[in-house]
Amino acid sequence: MKYNCKTFIIDIDGVACEHAKAICKWINEKYGLNSKVEDVTTWDHDFGPVSFIKAVEACYPNEEFILGMEVTPGFLDFLERIKTMVSVKFVSSRKYSHKASRLWIAKNFGEIETVFVESKKDISFDYLLDDNHQEVIEASIRGQTSFLFKRPWNDNQKIRTELTKHKCAHFVESFPEIISFLEQNP
């Protein structure tokens, strides 16, 4: 049952796909390191020879890199369930490889509208799932229900405390938590 045709937008990197895992793998191969996703505790984590942002700039223009990223465990089941409840769109602030990103979405999830924006506030939606706490807080301030998906770069006391100041912002550790919230708050 759809909830009044509400729109749920979902971020790609850090939510639908394991972008940090792919970046760490690339860094490990290129620089002979042993980095792990858990090491990435800030968006611009410094691995020594390269920062996370510089690695993204190096990797994301490569279509093969984009198409090789893994789907986040549990995401496909979540997506199938949520599509029965709301209208779903993927929205990303990726600056590179829009065509490859759409191909990745189609390959892994079928044809779902995918939009690229500077900021998620530039589009209309009812619900947001993101790993960027700033996007989640901005949406909450506008009264949109938003979920911050737990990742090493957003799992700290400062961010959790900031989220509690916004009644529409929710920190979630798993996809079933979101389904449960929607079922309890149609």
Contacts in CASP RR format, 6 or more apart in sequence:
PFRMAT RR
TARGET T0000
AUTHOR 0000-0000-0000
METHOD contacts of the structure
MODEL  1
MKYNCKTFIIDIDGVACEHAKAICKWINEKYGLNSKVEDVTTWDHDFGPV
SFIKAVEACYPNEEFILGMEVTPGFLDFLERIKTMVSVKFVSSRKYSHKA
SRLWIAKNFGEIETVFVESKKDISFDYLLDDNHQEVIEASIRGQTSFLFK
RPWNDNQKIRTELTKHKCAHFVESFPEIISFLEQNP
1 84 0 8 1.000
1 85 0 8 1.000
2 84 0 8 1.000
2 85 0 8 1.000
2 86 0 8 1.000
2 87 0 8 1.000
3 85 0 8 1.000
3 86 0 8 1.000
3 182 0 8 1.000
3 186 0 8 1.000
5 86 0 8 1.000
5 87 0 8 1.000
6 86 0 8 1.000
6 87 0 8 1.000
6 126 0 8 1.000
6 127 0 8 1.000
7 86 0 8 1.000
7 87 0 8 1.000
7 88 0 8 1.000
7 89 0 8 1.000
7 124 0 8 1.000
7 125 0 8 1.000
7 126 0 8 1.000
7 127 0 8 1.000
8 82 0 8 1.000
8 85 0 8 1.000
8 86 0 8 1.000
8 87 0 8 1.000
8 88 0 8 1.000
8 89 0 8 1.000
8 125 0 8 1.000
8 126 0 8 1.000
8 127 0 8 1.000
8 128 0 8 1.000
8 129 0 8 1.000
9 88 0 8 1.000
9 89 0 8 1.000
9 90 0 8 1.000
9 91 0 8 1.000
9 115 0 8 1.000
9 120 0 8 1.000
9 123 0 8 1.000
9 125 0 8 1.000
9 127 0 8 1.000
9 128 0 8 1.000
9 129 0 8 1.000
10 16 0 8 1.000
10 79 0 8 1.000
10 88 0 8 1.000
10 89 0 8 1.000
10 90 0 8 1.000
10 91 0 8 1.000
10 128 0 8 1.000
10 129 0 8 1.000
10 130 0 8 1.000
11 90 0 8 1.000
11 91 0 8 1.000
11 92 0 8 1.000
11 120 0 8 1.000
11 128 0 8 1.000
11 129 0 8 1.000
11 130 0 8 1.000
11 131 0 8 1.000
11 132 0 8 1.000
11 135 0 8 1.000
12 19 0 8 1.000
12 90 0 8 1.000
12 92 0 8 1.000
12 94 0 8 1.000
12 101 0 8 1.000
12 104 0 8 1.000
12 105 0 8 1.000
12 114 0 8 1.000
13 19 0 8 1.000
13 92 0 8 1.000
13 94 0 8 1.000
13 131 0 8 1.000
14 20 0 8 1.000
14 72 0 8 1.000
14 131 0 8 1.000
14 149 0 8 1.000
14 151 0 8 1.000
15 72 0 8 1.000
15 75 0 8 1.000
15 129 0 8 1.000
15 130 0 8 1.000
15 131 0 8 1.000
15 149 0 8 1.000
16 71 0 8 1.000
16 72 0 8 1.000
16 75 0 8 1.000
16 79 0 8 1.000
16 90 0 8 1.000
16 105 0 8 1.000
16 108 0 8 1.000
16 109 0 8 1.000
17 69 0 8 1.000
17 70 0 8 1.000
17 71 0 8 1.000
17 72 0 8 1.000
17 104 0 8 1.000
18 37 0 8 1.000
18 69 0 8 1.000
18 70 0 8 1.000
18 71 0 8 1.000
18 72 0 8 1.000
19 56 0 8 1.000
19 69 0 8 1.000
20 37 0 8 1.000
20 40 0 8 1.000
20 52 0 8 1.000
20 151 0 8 1.000
20 152 0 8 1.000
20 153 0 8 1.000
21 37 0 8 1.000
21 69 0 8 1.000
21 70 0 8 1.000
22 59 0 8 1.000
22 65 0 8 1.000
22 68 0 8 1.000
22 69 0 8 1.000
22 70 0 8 1.000
23 40 0 8 1.000
23 52 0 8 1.000
23 55 0 8 1.000
23 56 0 8 1.000
23 59 0 8 1.000
24 35 0 8 1.000
24 36 0 8 1.000
24 37 0 8 1.000
24 39 0 8 1.000
24 40 0 8 1.000
26 55 0 8 1.000
26 58 0 8 1.000
26 59 0 8 1.000
26 65 0 8 1.000
27 33 0 8 1.000
27 35 0 8 1.000
27 47 0 8 1.000
27 49 0 8 1.000
27 50 0 8 1.000
27 55 0 8 1.000
28 34 0 8 1.000
28 35 0 8 1.000
30 50 0 8 1.000
31 47 0 8 1.000
31 49 0 8 1.000
31 50 0 8 1.000
33 47 0 8 1.000
33 49 0 8 1.000
35 47 0 8 1.000
37 151 0 8 1.000
37 152 0 8 1.000
38 152 0 8 1.000
39 45 0 8 1.000
39 47 0 8 1.000
39 152 0 8 1.000
40 52 0 8 1.000
40 151 0 8 1.000
40 152 0 8 1.000
40 153 0 8 1.000
41 152 0 8 1.000
41 153 0 8 1.000
41 156 0 8 1.000
42 52 0 8 1.000
42 153 0 8 1.000
43 52 0 8 1.000
43 53 0 8 1.000
43 132 0 8 1.000
43 153 0 8 1.000
44 51 0 8 1.000
44 52 0 8 1.000
44 53 0 8 1.000
45 51 0 8 1.000
45 52 0 8 1.000
45 153 0 8 1.000
46 52 0 8 1.000
47 55 0 8 1.000
50 58 0 8 1.000
57 96 0 8 1.000
59 65 0 8 1.000
60 66 0 8 1.000
60 94 0 8 1.000
60 95 0 8 1.000
60 96 0 8 1.000
60 97 0 8 1.000
61 96 0 8 1.000
61 97 0 8 1.000
62 97 0 8 1.000
63 97 0 8 1.000
63 99 0 8 1.000
63 100 0 8 1.000
63 103 0 8 1.000
66 97 0 8 1.000
66 100 0 8 1.000
66 101 0 8 1.000
66 103 0 8 1.000
66 104 0 8 1.000
67 100 0 8 1.000
67 103 0 8 1.000
67 104 0 8 1.000
67 107 0 8 1.000
68 104 0 8 1.000
69 104 0 8 1.000
71 108 0 8 1.000
74 175 0 8 1.000
75 175 0 8 1.000
76 108 0 8 1.000
76 109 0 8 1.000
77 175 0 8 1.000
78 175 0 8 1.000
78 176 0 8 1.000
78 178 0 8 1.000
78 179 0 8 1.000
79 88 0 8 1.000
79 109 0 8 1.000
81 179 0 8 1.000
82 88 0 8 1.000
82 178 0 8 1.000
82 179 0 8 1.000
82 182 0 8 1.000
85 179 0 8 1.000
85 182 0 8 1.000
86 126 0 8 1.000
86 127 0 8 1.000
86 182 0 8 1.000
88 112 0 8 1.000
89 112 0 8 1.000
89 113 0 8 1.000
89 114 0 8 1.000
89 115 0 8 1.000
89 125 0 8 1.000
90 105 0 8 1.000
90 112 0 8 1.000
90 113 0 8 1.000
90 114 0 8 1.000
90 115 0 8 1.000
91 114 0 8 1.000
91 115 0 8 1.000
91 116 0 8 1.000
91 117 0 8 1.000
91 120 0 8 1.000
91 123 0 8 1.000
91 125 0 8 1.000
92 101 0 8 1.000
92 114 0 8 1.000
92 115 0 8 1.000
92 116 0 8 1.000
92 117 0 8 1.000
93 116 0 8 1.000
93 117 0 8 1.000
93 118 0 8 1.000
93 119 0 8 1.000
93 120 0 8 1.000
94 101 0 8 1.000
94 116 0 8 1.000
98 116 0 8 1.000
101 114 0 8 1.000
101 116 0 8 1.000
102 114 0 8 1.000
105 112 0 8 1.000
105 114 0 8 1.000
106 112 0 8 1.000
115 123 0 8 1.000
117 123 0 8 1.000
119 135 0 8 1.000
119 138 0 8 1.000
120 128 0 8 1.000
120 130 0 8 1.000
120 135 0 8 1.000
120 138 0 8 1.000
120 139 0 8 1.000
121 135 0 8 1.000
121 138 0 8 1.000
121 139 0 8 1.000
121 142 0 8 1.000
125 139 0 8 1.000
125 144 0 8 1.000
126 144 0 8 1.000
126 145 0 8 1.000
127 144 0 8 1.000
127 145 0 8 1.000
127 146 0 8 1.000
127 147 0 8 1.000
127 182 0 8 1.000
128 135 0 8 1.000
128 136 0 8 1.000
128 139 0 8 1.000
128 144 0 8 1.000
128 145 0 8 1.000
128 146 0 8 1.000
128 147 0 8 1.000
129 146 0 8 1.000
129 147 0 8 1.000
129 149 0 8 1.000
129 178 0 8 1.000
130 136 0 8 1.000
130 146 0 8 1.000
130 147 0 8 1.000
130 148 0 8 1.000
130 149 0 8 1.000
131 148 0 8 1.000
131 149 0 8 1.000
131 151 0 8 1.000
131 153 0 8 1.000
131 154 0 8 1.000
132 148 0 8 1.000
132 154 0 8 1.000
133 148 0 8 1.000
133 154 0 8 1.000
133 159 0 8 1.000
133 162 0 8 1.000
133 163 0 8 1.000
135 146 0 8 1.000
136 146 0 8 1.000
136 147 0 8 1.000
136 148 0 8 1.000
136 163 0 8 1.000
136 169 0 8 1.000
137 146 0 8 1.000
137 162 0 8 1.000
137 163 0 8 1.000
137 166 0 8 1.000
137 169 0 8 1.000
139 145 0 8 1.000
139 146 0 8 1.000
139 168 0 8 1.000
139 169 0 8 1.000
140 146 0 8 1.000
140 163 0 8 1.000
140 166 0 8 1.000
140 167 0 8 1.000
140 168 0 8 1.000
140 169 0 8 1.000
141 166 0 8 1.000
143 168 0 8 1.000
144 168 0 8 1.000
145 168 0 8 1.000
145 170 0 8 1.000
145 181 0 8 1.000
145 185 0 8 1.000
146 168 0 8 1.000
146 169 0 8 1.000
146 170 0 8 1.000
147 169 0 8 1.000
147 170 0 8 1.000
147 171 0 8 1.000
147 172 0 8 1.000
147 177 0 8 1.000
147 178 0 8 1.000
147 181 0 8 1.000
148 154 0 8 1.000
148 159 0 8 1.000
148 163 0 8 1.000
148 169 0 8 1.000
148 170 0 8 1.000
148 171 0 8 1.000
148 172 0 8 1.000
149 172 0 8 1.000
150 171 0 8 1.000
150 172 0 8 1.000
150 173 0 8 1.000
159 171 0 8 1.000
160 171 0 8 1.000
163 169 0 8 1.000
163 170 0 8 1.000
163 171 0 8 1.000
170 177 0 8 1.000
170 181 0 8 1.000
172 178 0 8 1.000
172 181 0 8 1.000
END
